[in-house]
Amino acid sequence: MPFADVQRAWPLDGHARLVREVWAWNFEQEFGAFTFAALQPSSGGAGAMLALDTEFPGFLRETPWTKERAATYEALRQNVDQLWPIQIGVAVAGSDGNVRGVWSFNMRFDADIDLHSKESVAFLQIAGIDFPRHRVEGIQAAELGRRLGSSALVGPHAPCWLTFSGQYDLGYLMKLLTIGTPLPVDLSSFDGMVSMYIPRRCDLREMLPCGSLESLGEKLGVKRYGAAHTAGSDALLTLELYLRLDLTRMQEKMWSSSQWPGWGIGGDRMCNSYYGAALGWNPDRLLLSASADWSYLRSVAFGHLQGSAVPWPL
């Protein structure tokens, strides 16, 4: 995409919180603006933060009420392997803590064909998701996955990714990035896969164990832009809720770095908190071997396209 077109697509000051709706017909321009926001030098490059939210069509297998991650992962794996995301929302902040833009990638989804929970689809319709438009104008999942996977938004030098109770968000992101390959059977392999693609990440639920995204935003005085339960709006609320937190207090409790914001230079440790020391993985060891492992992982993911029948929605 020509640089001038990217500049024209860049959110102007005062419009960074306007959710930019992305469909197949404007995908090229908006994906260029999105990557420019996340990776441009003035946003801090790898010091940027990307808040992720996904809207998906419910659950075919209910998640068990247990704190055992292996049991909940098995339900997640079965659901993600059979279902397809409807919206992928990403909000971007620079290393200076300023919001740089928010995008809602509207995926191709046909409720007459694609598996879903009727209750979930009805709920999302009430929230404002236009399913007839998704069927006609939605982005092909394979296209978004290829573009993300070939960008600097993932891999050993990727920005920090932020979620709120984001297990399913990460699961669907992995499905996109691996071109529909089924998720790993065991939890440890899934954790390693996520760590390879996005080694710097943080989940707000680890910091705020009680309350919904909506109630926490209201409690901390964070204004919502857009409609609740739509991916772009939820991603932006997640990002601004994080920015509103007392990061100095959080860092004293959870991380050794004193730099604000914590995802900038010297503060990457905090972005590993979601799968941090409790699970025993070492980000230094990961990053030392990242170049070779990353090349291998990308060859597996994108080699999967060659002559294979991937069950992408048509």
C-alpha positions as CSV (number, residue, x, y, z in Angstrom):
1,M,0.0,0.0,0.0
2,P,1.5,3.4,-0.9
3,F,2.7,5.4,2.0
4,A,0.6,8.4,1.0
5,D,-2.5,6.3,1.2
6,V,-1.5,5.1,4.7
7,Q,-1.1,8.7,5.8
8,R,-4.5,9.5,4.5
9,A,-6.0,6.6,6.4
10,W,-4.2,7.5,9.7
11,P,-6.7,8.7,12.4
12,L,-6.5,12.5,12.8
13,D,-6.1,14.0,16.2
14,G,-9.4,13.9,18.1
15,H,-10.5,10.9,16.1
16,A,-8.2,8.2,17.5
17,R,-11.1,6.8,19.6
18,L,-13.4,6.5,16.7
19,V,-13.8,2.8,15.9
20,R,-12.8,2.2,12.3
21,E,-15.0,-0.5,10.8
22,V,-13.0,-2.7,8.4
23,W,-14.6,-4.8,5.7
24,A,-13.2,-6.7,2.7
25,W,-13.6,-3.6,0.4
26,N,-11.4,-1.3,2.7
27,F,-9.2,-4.0,4.2
28,E,-6.0,-3.0,2.4
29,Q,-6.1,0.7,3.4
30,E,-7.2,0.1,7.0
31,F,-4.7,-2.7,7.7
32,G,-2.0,-0.4,6.4
33,A,-3.2,2.3,8.8
34,F,-3.4,-0.1,11.6
35,T,0.2,-1.4,11.2
36,F,1.4,2.1,10.7
37,A,-0.1,3.1,14.1
38,A,1.3,0.1,15.9
39,L,4.8,0.2,14.4
40,Q,5.6,3.8,13.4
41,P,8.6,5.2,15.3
42,S,6.6,7.9,17.0
43,S,4.4,5.2,18.6
44,G,7.5,3.6,20.0
45,G,7.7,0.6,17.7
46,A,8.0,-2.5,19.8
47,G,7.1,-0.2,22.8
48,A,3.5,0.1,21.5
49,M,0.6,-1.8,23.1
50,L,-2.2,-3.6,21.2
51,A,-5.4,-4.3,23.1
52,L,-7.3,-7.3,21.6
53,D,-10.9,-8.3,21.8
54,T,-12.8,-11.0,19.8
55,E,-16.5,-11.5,19.2
56,F,-17.2,-15.1,18.4
57,P,-20.4,-17.2,18.0
58,G,-20.7,-18.8,21.4
59,F,-19.7,-22.2,22.7
60,L,-20.4,-25.7,21.5
61,R,-18.8,-27.1,24.6
62,E,-19.4,-25.3,27.9
63,T,-16.3,-24.4,29.9
64,P,-16.2,-26.3,33.2
65,W,-16.3,-24.4,36.5
66,T,-12.8,-25.1,37.6
67,K,-9.6,-23.3,38.2
68,E,-7.6,-26.1,36.6
69,R,-6.3,-24.6,33.3
70,A,-5.9,-28.0,31.6
71,A,-9.6,-28.6,31.9
72,T,-10.7,-25.2,30.7
73,Y,-8.2,-25.4,27.9
74,E,-9.7,-28.6,26.6
75,A,-13.1,-26.9,26.2
76,L,-11.4,-23.9,24.6
77,R,-9.6,-26.0,22.1
78,Q,-12.7,-27.9,21.0
79,N,-14.7,-24.6,20.7
80,V,-12.0,-22.7,18.8
81,D,-11.3,-25.6,16.4
82,Q,-15.0,-25.7,15.4
83,L,-16.0,-22.1,15.3
84,W,-14.9,-18.9,13.5
85,P,-14.5,-15.3,14.9
86,I,-17.0,-12.7,13.9
87,Q,-15.1,-9.6,14.8
88,I,-11.5,-8.9,15.8
89,G,-11.0,-5.6,17.6
90,V,-7.6,-4.0,18.2
91,A,-6.9,-0.7,19.9
92,V,-3.4,0.8,19.7
93,A,-1.5,3.0,22.2
94,G,2.0,4.4,21.7
95,S,4.8,4.0,24.2
96,D,3.8,7.5,25.4
97,G,0.5,6.2,26.6
98,N,-1.6,8.0,24.0
99,V,-4.3,6.2,22.0
100,R,-3.3,5.9,18.4
101,G,-6.4,4.3,16.9
102,V,-8.9,1.5,17.1
103,W,-10.0,-1.0,14.4
104,S,-12.8,-3.5,14.2
105,F,-12.0,-6.2,11.6
106,N,-15.4,-7.6,10.5
107,M,-15.0,-11.2,9.4
108,R,-16.9,-13.2,6.8
109,F,-19.5,-15.1,8.8
110,D,-22.7,-16.8,7.5
111,A,-25.1,-17.7,10.3
112,D,-26.9,-20.0,7.8
113,I,-23.8,-22.1,7.4
114,D,-21.2,-21.5,10.0
115,L,-21.6,-23.3,13.4
116,H,-22.8,-21.1,16.2
117,S,-24.9,-20.9,19.3
118,K,-28.3,-19.4,18.6
119,E,-28.3,-17.6,21.9
120,S,-25.0,-16.0,21.2
121,V,-25.9,-14.9,17.7
122,A,-29.1,-13.4,19.0
123,F,-27.2,-11.6,21.7
124,L,-24.7,-10.1,19.2
125,Q,-27.5,-9.0,16.9
126,I,-28.9,-7.0,19.8
127,A,-25.5,-5.5,20.4
128,G,-25.5,-4.3,16.8
129,I,-23.6,-6.8,14.8
130,D,-25.0,-6.9,11.2
131,F,-24.9,-10.6,10.2
132,P,-26.2,-10.1,6.7
133,R,-23.4,-7.6,6.0
134,H,-20.8,-10.0,7.5
135,R,-22.0,-12.6,5.1
136,V,-21.6,-10.4,2.0
137,E,-18.8,-7.9,2.9
138,G,-16.8,-9.7,5.6
139,I,-13.0,-10.3,5.5
140,Q,-11.8,-13.8,4.7
141,A,-10.2,-15.2,7.8
142,A,-7.3,-16.6,5.8
143,E,-6.5,-13.1,4.4
144,L,-6.3,-11.5,7.8
145,G,-4.3,-14.4,9.2
146,R,-1.7,-14.2,6.4
147,R,-1.4,-10.4,6.8
148,L,-0.9,-10.6,10.5
149,G,1.5,-13.5,10.3
150,S,3.7,-11.8,7.8
151,S,3.9,-8.5,9.8
152,A,6.0,-7.3,12.6
153,L,2.9,-7.3,14.9
154,V,3.8,-10.9,15.9
155,G,7.1,-12.7,16.4
156,P,10.1,-12.1,18.7
157,H,10.1,-8.3,18.4
158,A,6.3,-7.8,18.4
159,P,4.6,-5.1,20.5
160,C,2.9,-6.0,23.7
161,W,-0.6,-7.4,23.4
162,L,-3.3,-6.8,26.1
163,T,-6.5,-8.8,26.8
164,F,-9.2,-8.9,29.4
165,S,-10.0,-12.5,30.3
166,G,-8.4,-13.2,27.0
167,Q,-8.0,-17.0,26.7
168,Y,-10.5,-17.2,23.8
169,D,-9.1,-14.0,22.2
170,L,-5.7,-15.7,22.1
171,G,-7.1,-19.0,20.9
172,Y,-8.8,-17.4,17.9
173,L,-5.7,-15.2,17.2
174,M,-3.7,-18.4,17.1
175,K,-6.2,-20.0,14.7
176,L,-5.9,-17.1,12.4
177,L,-2.1,-16.9,12.5
178,T,-1.7,-20.7,11.8
179,I,-4.1,-20.6,8.9
180,G,-6.8,-22.8,10.6
181,T,-4.5,-25.4,12.0
182,P,-6.2,-27.1,15.0
183,L,-4.9,-25.9,18.3
184,P,-2.3,-28.0,20.2
185,V,-3.8,-30.9,22.1
186,D,-2.0,-30.0,25.4
187,L,-1.9,-26.8,27.3
188,S,1.8,-26.5,27.6
189,S,2.2,-26.6,23.8
190,F,-0.5,-24.0,23.4
191,D,1.3,-21.7,25.9
192,G,4.5,-22.2,24.0
193,M,2.8,-21.4,20.7
194,V,1.3,-18.1,22.1
195,S,4.7,-17.2,23.6
196,M,6.3,-17.6,20.2
197,Y,3.9,-15.3,18.4
198,I,3.4,-12.7,21.1
199,P,6.1,-13.1,23.8
200,R,5.1,-9.8,25.4
201,R,1.5,-9.8,26.7
202,C,-0.6,-8.9,29.6
203,D,-4.1,-9.9,30.8
204,L,-6.1,-7.3,32.9
205,R,-8.0,-10.0,34.6
206,E,-4.8,-11.0,36.4
207,M,-4.7,-7.5,37.9
208,L,-8.4,-7.0,38.4
209,P,-9.8,-10.4,39.4
210,C,-13.3,-9.1,40.2
211,G,-15.9,-7.3,38.1
212,S,-16.9,-7.2,34.4
213,L,-15.1,-5.0,31.8
214,E,-18.2,-2.7,31.8
215,S,-18.4,-2.4,35.6
216,L,-14.7,-1.8,36.0
217,G,-14.8,0.9,33.4
218,E,-17.6,2.6,35.2
219,K,-15.9,2.3,38.5
220,L,-12.7,3.9,37.3
221,G,-14.5,6.5,35.2
222,V,-13.4,5.3,31.8
223,K,-15.7,6.4,29.0
224,R,-16.9,3.8,26.5
225,Y,-16.8,4.7,22.8
226,G,-19.0,2.6,20.6
227,A,-21.4,-0.2,21.5
228,A,-20.7,-2.7,24.3
229,H,-20.1,-6.3,23.1
230,T,-18.6,-5.2,19.8
231,A,-14.9,-6.0,19.3
232,G,-13.5,-2.5,18.6
233,S,-15.3,-0.8,21.5
234,D,-14.4,-3.5,24.0
235,A,-10.8,-3.5,22.8
236,L,-10.6,0.3,23.3
237,L,-12.2,0.1,26.8
238,T,-9.7,-2.6,27.7
239,L,-6.8,-0.4,26.6
240,E,-8.1,2.7,28.4
241,L,-8.9,0.8,31.5
242,Y,-5.3,-0.3,31.6
243,L,-4.1,3.2,31.0
244,R,-6.2,4.4,33.9
245,L,-4.7,2.0,36.4
246,D,-2.2,3.1,39.0
247,L,0.7,1.6,37.2
248,T,3.3,2.7,39.8
249,R,1.5,0.7,42.4
250,M,1.0,-2.3,40.1
251,Q,4.6,-2.3,39.1
252,E,5.8,-2.2,42.8
253,K,3.7,-5.3,43.4
254,M,4.2,-7.3,40.2
255,W,7.2,-6.2,38.3
256,S,10.8,-5.0,38.9
257,S,10.8,-2.3,36.3
258,S,9.9,1.3,37.4
259,Q,9.5,2.8,34.0
260,W,6.1,4.0,32.8
261,P,4.4,2.7,30.8
262,G,5.5,-0.8,31.7
263,W,5.4,-2.1,28.1
264,G,8.1,0.4,26.9
265,I,11.9,-0.1,26.8
266,G,13.0,-1.9,29.9
267,G,9.5,-2.7,31.0
268,D,8.7,-5.8,28.9
269,R,8.6,-8.1,31.9
270,M,5.1,-6.9,32.9
271,C,3.8,-8.0,29.5
272,N,4.7,-11.6,30.3
273,S,2.5,-11.7,33.4
274,Y,-0.3,-13.5,31.8
275,Y,1.7,-16.7,31.4
276,G,4.4,-15.6,33.8
277,A,6.5,-17.3,36.5
278,A,3.6,-19.3,37.8
279,L,3.8,-21.5,34.7
280,G,7.6,-21.6,34.7
281,W,8.4,-20.2,31.3
282,N,11.5,-18.0,30.9
283,P,11.1,-15.1,28.5
284,D,14.9,-14.6,28.2
285,R,15.4,-18.2,27.1
286,L,12.4,-17.8,24.7
287,L,13.8,-14.6,23.1
288,L,17.3,-16.0,22.7
289,S,16.0,-18.9,20.6
290,A,13.2,-16.9,19.0
291,S,14.8,-16.3,15.6
292,A,15.3,-19.9,14.7
293,D,12.0,-21.1,16.3
294,W,10.1,-18.2,14.7
295,S,11.3,-19.1,11.2
296,Y,10.3,-22.7,11.8
297,L,6.9,-21.8,13.1
298,R,6.1,-19.5,10.2
299,S,7.3,-22.2,7.7
300,V,4.9,-24.6,9.3
301,A,2.0,-22.2,9.4
302,F,2.3,-20.8,5.9
303,G,3.5,-24.1,4.3
304,H,0.2,-25.4,5.5
305,L,-1.4,-23.5,2.6
306,Q,0.4,-25.4,-0.1
307,G,-1.9,-28.1,-1.5
308,S,-3.9,-28.6,1.6
309,A,-7.6,-28.4,2.3
310,V,-8.0,-25.9,5.1
311,P,-11.6,-25.6,6.4
312,W,-11.8,-21.9,6.0
313,P,-15.3,-20.5,5.5
314,L,-16.0,-20.0,1.8
